[in-house]
Amino acid sequence: MRHRFHGSAERFDVVASFIADRFGSSIKYIADVAGGQGMLARVLTKKYGYEASVVDPRGWALRGVEAASAVFAPEDASYYDLIVGLHPDEATRAVAEAAVVRPVLLVPCCNFWDRTRKLGRDALIDAIASYFDAREVRYERVDLDFAGPMNEALVTS
């Protein structure tokens, strides 16, 4: 069955492969925040053996994908080993705040960070990096190899 997604469908495989390469077996439980239909969670589970769950208030997950129809709260981060926000829109700040508790992979797409000013891609990444700096969260900027303008990630440890 073929699924329809906004943006590059290859991003799910690219991000899942990055997670497997970066974290390996040091993690088991992954929250796919604002993960929509759950394709990333599906790839992480089926191909790499992680226990990945979608946390998304829309409740659109594919059959067989573990999902909670809920808004992600940073205080829930301690349950997981890794928090992933792949274009998480309105959950961008919650994913970033979770980095104080757990490792995070955040690939922001839209400025849901600061609604008082317009932030382009680079300014958005810089603003989130400044947030991490202020909280002494160690992070790295990574370019992920999938099509589209929003493929720069912040990975915390």
Backbone as JSON, one array per atom type, in Angstrom:
{
  "sequence": "MRHRFHGSAERFDVVASFIADRFGSSIKYIADVAGGQGMLARVLTKKYGYEASVVDPRGWALRGVEAASAVFAPEDASYYDLIVGLHPDEATRAVAEAAVVRPVLLVPCCNFWDRTRKLGRDALIDAIASYFDAREVRYERVDLDFAGPMNEALVTS",
  "N": [[0.84, -1.18, 0.0], [0.54, 2.21, -0.79], [1.42, 5.23, 0.76], [0.41, 8.61, 1.4], [2.16, 11.6, 1.87], [3.0, 14.86, 3.12], [5.69, 16.66, 1.77], [9.03, 15.28, 1.51], [9.05, 11.84, 1.21], [11.2, 10.22, 1.67], [12.43, 11.17, 3.91], [11.78, 9.84, 6.26], [13.12, 7.36, 6.25], [15.74, 8.34, 6.12], [16.01, 9.81, 8.53], [15.47, 7.79, 10.42], [17.59, 6.02, 9.9], [19.73, 7.69, 10.61], [19.23, 7.95, 13.36], [19.57, 5.29, 14.21], [22.28, 4.92, 13.54], [23.5, 6.92, 15.11], [22.61, 6.52, 17.79], [22.28, 3.79, 18.18], [22.13, 0.78, 20.03], [21.88, 1.98, 22.47], [19.56, 3.18, 23.11], [16.01, 2.59, 23.49], [13.24, 3.22, 23.74], [11.31, 5.47, 21.95], [9.9, 8.63, 21.39], [7.9, 9.87, 18.93], [7.19, 12.83, 18.25], [4.39, 14.76, 17.38], [4.03, 13.19, 15.18], [2.23, 12.58, 13.17], [0.92, 10.4, 10.81], [2.62, 8.39, 11.53], [4.74, 7.23, 10.14], [7.53, 7.47, 10.49], [7.82, 6.34, 13.06], [6.96, 3.78, 12.45], [9.02, 2.87, 10.69], [11.22, 3.03, 12.41], [10.51, 1.1, 14.29], [9.95, -1.34, 12.82], [12.16, -1.68, 11.07], [14.45, -1.13, 12.59], [14.04, -2.05, 15.16], [13.35, -0.55, 17.41], [11.23, 0.68, 20.07], [8.96, 2.61, 19.16], [6.77, 5.33, 19.51], [4.04, 7.28, 18.43], [3.23, 10.52, 19.4], [0.69, 12.52, 19.22], [-1.83, 14.89, 18.9], [-3.74, 14.69, 16.91], [-4.4, 12.07, 16.22], [-4.0, 10.34, 13.94], [-2.64, 8.03, 13.27], [-1.19, 5.3, 11.43], [-2.48, 1.96, 10.96], [-1.35, -0.43, 13.27], [0.73, 1.06, 14.27], [2.06, 2.2, 17.23], [0.43, 4.59, 19.15], [-0.39, 7.66, 20.78], [-3.08, 9.7, 21.26], [-2.52, 12.63, 21.95], [-1.29, 15.72, 23.35], [2.1, 16.44, 23.38], [4.0, 16.78, 26.3], [6.75, 18.35, 27.83], [7.43, 17.35, 30.35], [6.79, 14.71, 30.18], [8.88, 13.5, 28.98], [10.75, 11.94, 30.35], [9.96, 9.31, 30.29], [10.82, 8.25, 27.91], [13.68, 7.27, 25.86], [14.64, 8.76, 23.81], [13.6, 11.73, 22.24], [11.91, 12.66, 19.4], [11.41, 15.15, 17.04], [10.31, 15.59, 14.09], [9.8, 17.9, 11.92], [7.85, 19.16, 13.7], [6.0, 21.24, 13.98], [3.67, 22.96, 15.87], [4.53, 21.72, 18.17], [7.18, 22.19, 18.48], [8.52, 23.79, 20.45], [7.96, 22.32, 22.8], [9.32, 19.93, 22.25], [11.97, 20.89, 22.16], [12.2, 21.82, 24.81], [12.12, 19.39, 26.13], [14.68, 18.5, 25.86], [16.15, 19.16, 28.05], [15.76, 17.11, 29.73], [15.96, 14.61, 28.33], [17.75, 13.09, 25.53], [17.36, 14.68, 22.35], [16.2, 14.82, 19.02], [15.7, 17.21, 16.8], [14.07, 18.54, 14.11], [13.19, 21.3, 12.97], [10.5, 23.0, 11.22], [8.76, 25.12, 10.71], [8.14, 28.44, 11.91], [7.16, 28.1, 14.82], [8.26, 28.76, 17.07], [8.79, 31.41, 17.98], [6.45, 33.63, 17.99], [6.4, 36.33, 17.89], [8.1, 37.43, 16.1], [9.29, 37.2, 12.73], [10.89, 34.32, 11.69], [13.25, 32.89, 9.66], [14.56, 29.82, 8.24], [17.35, 29.52, 9.08], [17.51, 31.43, 11.15], [15.6, 30.4, 12.87], [16.72, 27.92, 13.63], [18.99, 28.96, 14.9], [17.78, 30.37, 17.04], [16.67, 28.27, 18.55], [19.01, 26.91, 19.17], [20.21, 28.86, 20.77], [18.48, 28.78, 22.94], [19.12, 26.22, 23.91], [21.83, 26.69, 24.56], [21.55, 28.55, 26.67], [20.58, 26.92, 28.63], [22.53, 25.15, 29.04], [22.56, 22.82, 27.5], [23.99, 20.3, 25.72], [24.6, 20.15, 22.26], [24.44, 19.4, 18.74], [24.64, 20.53, 15.39], [23.2, 19.17, 12.53], [23.11, 18.24, 9.16], [20.65, 16.63, 7.44], [20.23, 14.18, 4.95], [17.93, 14.61, 3.01], [15.44, 15.61, 0.63], [14.37, 19.0, 0.38], [13.92, 22.18, 2.04], [14.04, 22.24, 4.81], [15.93, 20.54, 6.44], [17.83, 20.59, 8.35], [19.04, 19.6, 11.45], [18.92, 19.65, 15.03], [20.69, 17.97, 17.43], [20.68, 16.66, 20.56], [22.54, 15.76, 23.53]],
  "CA": [[0.0, 0.0, 0.0], [1.3, 3.45, -0.9], [0.89, 6.26, 1.65], [0.65, 9.97, 0.93], [2.72, 12.47, 2.9], [3.52, 16.16, 2.71], [7.15, 16.69, 1.78], [9.82, 14.15, 1.02], [8.79, 10.58, 1.9], [12.49, 9.63, 2.04], [12.92, 11.71, 5.19], [11.56, 8.87, 7.32], [14.25, 6.43, 6.21], [16.98, 9.08, 6.43], [16.03, 10.11, 9.97], [15.57, 6.52, 11.16], [18.96, 5.54, 9.74], [20.57, 8.56, 11.42], [19.02, 7.58, 14.77], [20.22, 3.99, 14.43], [23.74, 5.12, 13.49], [23.94, 7.79, 16.21], [22.27, 6.04, 19.12], [22.43, 2.34, 18.24], [21.35, 0.05, 21.05], [21.87, 2.71, 23.74], [18.19, 3.62, 23.35], [14.98, 1.61, 23.14], [11.93, 3.86, 23.65], [11.38, 6.73, 21.2], [8.66, 9.38, 21.16], [7.82, 10.58, 17.65], [6.27, 13.9, 18.62], [3.67, 15.32, 16.23], [4.43, 12.26, 14.13], [1.21, 12.38, 12.15], [0.49, 9.04, 10.52], [3.5, 7.46, 12.21], [5.65, 6.5, 9.25], [8.85, 7.4, 11.13], [7.72, 5.35, 14.13], [6.87, 2.47, 11.81], [10.35, 2.5, 10.21], [12.07, 2.81, 13.59], [10.09, -0.15, 14.92], [10.07, -2.52, 11.95], [13.48, -1.85, 10.46], [15.54, -1.0, 13.55], [13.72, -2.74, 16.4], [13.05, 0.34, 18.54], [9.82, 0.79, 20.46], [8.64, 4.0, 18.84], [5.36, 5.69, 19.65], [3.64, 8.61, 17.99], [2.47, 11.34, 20.35], [0.12, 13.53, 18.32], [-3.23, 15.06, 19.28], [-4.66, 14.48, 15.78], [-4.84, 10.68, 16.21], [-4.07, 9.86, 12.57], [-1.61, 6.99, 13.05], [-1.45, 4.11, 10.61], [-2.77, 0.73, 11.69], [-0.17, -1.14, 13.72], [1.7, 1.99, 14.85], [1.69, 2.6, 18.58], [0.18, 6.03, 19.15], [-1.21, 8.3, 21.82], [-3.74, 10.91, 20.77], [-2.27, 13.55, 23.05], [-0.3, 16.78, 23.17], [3.33, 16.09, 24.08], [4.44, 17.71, 27.33], [8.15, 18.07, 28.15], [7.56, 16.56, 31.58], [6.61, 13.3, 29.83], [10.09, 13.05, 28.29], [11.53, 10.97, 31.13], [9.53, 7.95, 29.96], [11.47, 7.84, 26.67], [15.13, 7.39, 25.75], [14.89, 9.77, 22.78], [12.44, 12.48, 21.77], [12.13, 13.08, 18.02], [10.48, 16.1, 16.45], [10.58, 15.74, 12.67], [8.84, 18.9, 11.48], [6.77, 19.03, 14.68], [5.11, 22.39, 13.98], [3.35, 23.59, 17.14], [5.19, 21.01, 19.27], [8.61, 22.48, 18.41], [9.02, 24.25, 21.75], [7.89, 21.21, 23.76], [10.42, 19.01, 21.96], [13.2, 21.55, 22.61], [12.2, 21.82, 26.28], [12.4, 18.02, 26.57], [16.13, 18.28, 25.8], [16.7, 19.34, 29.39], [15.54, 15.84, 30.42], [16.36, 13.48, 27.51], [18.25, 13.45, 24.21], [16.36, 15.12, 21.4], [16.51, 15.07, 17.62], [14.7, 18.19, 16.42], [14.17, 19.07, 12.75], [12.06, 22.24, 12.9], [10.13, 23.36, 9.85], [8.05, 26.4, 10.66], [8.38, 29.23, 13.11], [6.25, 28.01, 15.95], [9.15, 29.02, 18.2], [8.63, 32.79, 18.45], [5.41, 34.22, 17.15], [6.5, 37.78, 17.91], [8.94, 37.87, 14.99], [9.42, 36.24, 11.63], [12.17, 33.62, 11.69], [13.51, 31.96, 8.57], [15.16, 28.54, 8.66], [18.59, 29.69, 9.84], [17.21, 32.16, 12.39], [14.87, 29.47, 13.73], [17.71, 27.0, 14.2], [19.81, 29.76, 15.82], [16.99, 30.66, 18.23], [16.59, 27.05, 19.35], [20.37, 26.69, 19.67], [20.39, 29.82, 21.89], [17.72, 28.21, 24.05], [19.96, 25.14, 24.45], [23.01, 27.32, 25.17], [21.14, 29.18, 27.94], [20.29, 25.84, 29.6], [23.71, 24.29, 29.02], [22.25, 21.56, 26.83], [24.96, 20.03, 24.65], [23.92, 19.82, 21.02], [25.18, 19.45, 17.49], [23.83, 20.78, 14.2], [23.41, 18.11, 11.55], [22.31, 18.29, 7.93], [20.15, 15.31, 7.07], [20.25, 14.08, 3.5], [16.67, 14.4, 2.31], [15.04, 16.77, -0.16], [13.59, 20.03, 1.04], [14.71, 23.23, 2.68], [14.09, 22.09, 6.26], [16.55, 19.26, 6.76], [18.86, 20.77, 9.36], [18.59, 19.1, 12.75], [19.66, 19.84, 16.27], [20.72, 16.71, 18.15], [21.23, 16.9, 21.9], [23.03, 14.56, 24.23]],
  "C": [[0.89, 1.24, 0.0], [0.63, 4.52, -0.03], [1.24, 7.63, 1.1], [1.1, 10.83, 2.1], [3.04, 13.82, 2.3], [5.04, 16.06, 2.74], [7.75, 15.38, 1.3], [9.56, 12.89, 1.85], [10.1, 9.92, 2.34], [12.99, 10.09, 3.4], [12.77, 10.7, 6.33], [12.71, 7.88, 7.4], [15.55, 7.12, 6.59], [17.08, 9.34, 7.92], [16.17, 8.83, 10.78], [16.98, 5.96, 11.08], [19.93, 6.38, 10.58], [20.46, 8.18, 12.9], [19.73, 6.26, 15.08], [21.73, 4.13, 14.46], [24.23, 5.89, 14.71], [23.75, 7.14, 17.57], [22.38, 4.52, 19.28], [21.54, 1.7, 19.27], [21.36, 0.76, 22.4], [20.49, 3.26, 24.07], [17.22, 2.52, 22.94], [13.64, 2.3, 22.85], [12.06, 5.25, 23.03], [9.99, 7.34, 21.1], [8.8, 10.12, 19.84], [6.75, 11.65, 17.83], [5.71, 14.58, 17.38], [3.98, 14.5, 14.99], [3.38, 11.92, 13.11], [0.79, 10.93, 12.01], [1.41, 7.99, 11.13], [4.46, 6.7, 11.33], [7.05, 6.41, 9.85], [8.84, 6.35, 12.23], [7.67, 3.94, 13.55], [8.25, 2.0, 11.35], [11.27, 2.19, 11.39], [11.76, 1.46, 14.25], [10.4, -1.37, 14.05], [11.49, -2.75, 11.44], [14.61, -1.88, 11.49], [15.25, -1.59, 14.92], [13.51, -1.85, 17.61], [11.57, 0.23, 18.9], [9.46, 2.27, 20.34], [7.15, 4.23, 18.89], [5.13, 7.1, 19.13], [2.88, 9.28, 19.13], [1.97, 12.54, 19.55], [-1.37, 13.68, 18.64], [-4.22, 14.76, 18.15], [-5.14, 13.04, 15.68], [-4.97, 10.07, 14.83], [-3.17, 8.66, 12.29], [-2.12, 5.82, 12.21], [-1.75, 2.91, 11.5], [-1.46, 0.04, 12.05], [0.91, -0.26, 14.32], [1.2, 2.39, 16.24], [1.55, 4.11, 18.62], [-0.67, 6.45, 20.32], [-1.79, 9.56, 21.21], [-3.66, 11.93, 21.9], [-1.29, 14.63, 22.61], [0.92, 16.38, 23.98], [3.67, 17.19, 25.08], [5.87, 17.36, 27.7], [8.34, 17.22, 29.41], [7.31, 15.07, 31.35], [7.87, 12.68, 29.22], [10.84, 11.96, 29.04], [11.14, 9.53, 30.85], [10.32, 7.38, 28.79], [12.99, 7.95, 26.77], [15.53, 8.47, 24.75], [13.57, 10.41, 22.39], [12.77, 12.98, 20.37], [11.01, 14.04, 17.61], [10.89, 16.34, 15.01], [9.49, 16.63, 12.09], [7.61, 18.9, 12.41], [5.83, 20.22, 14.81], [4.91, 22.97, 15.38], [3.99, 22.9, 18.35], [6.69, 21.29, 19.31], [9.17, 22.88, 19.77], [8.99, 23.12, 22.77], [9.01, 20.21, 23.52], [11.74, 19.62, 22.44], [13.29, 21.55, 24.14], [12.5, 20.44, 26.83], [13.89, 17.72, 26.6], [16.82, 18.5, 27.13], [16.67, 18.01, 30.14], [16.14, 14.65, 29.66], [16.99, 13.97, 26.21], [17.11, 13.74, 23.25], [16.98, 15.19, 20.0], [15.38, 15.96, 17.12], [15.02, 18.73, 15.03], [12.99, 20.04, 12.6], [11.75, 22.61, 11.46], [9.52, 24.74, 9.75], [8.3, 27.14, 11.96], [7.2, 29.16, 14.07], [7.04, 28.27, 17.23], [8.86, 30.39, 18.81], [7.64, 33.49, 17.52], [5.45, 35.74, 17.14], [7.37, 38.32, 16.78], [9.04, 36.76, 13.95], [10.82, 35.64, 11.67], [12.24, 32.7, 10.48], [14.2, 30.73, 9.12], [16.38, 28.74, 9.54], [18.35, 30.4, 11.17], [16.45, 31.27, 13.38], [15.82, 28.5, 14.41], [18.57, 27.74, 15.22], [19.06, 30.05, 17.12], [16.88, 29.44, 19.14], [17.96, 26.72, 19.94], [20.66, 27.63, 20.85], [19.65, 29.34, 23.13], [18.54, 27.1, 24.72], [21.18, 25.71, 25.16], [22.67, 27.88, 26.56], [20.89, 28.14, 29.03], [21.41, 24.82, 29.68], [23.41, 22.88, 28.52], [23.26, 21.39, 25.69], [24.21, 19.58, 23.4], [24.89, 19.93, 19.85], [24.19, 19.76, 16.38], [24.2, 19.74, 13.15], [22.52, 18.37, 10.34], [21.94, 16.87, 7.56], [19.92, 15.28, 5.56], [18.89, 13.67, 2.93], [16.27, 15.71, 1.64], [14.21, 17.74, 0.68], [14.46, 21.0, 1.79], [14.89, 23.03, 4.19], [14.62, 20.72, 6.63], [17.72, 19.41, 7.72], [18.28, 20.39, 10.72], [19.48, 19.59, 13.86], [19.55, 18.53, 17.04], [21.38, 16.98, 19.49], [21.73, 15.6, 22.5], [22.94, 14.76, 25.72]]
}
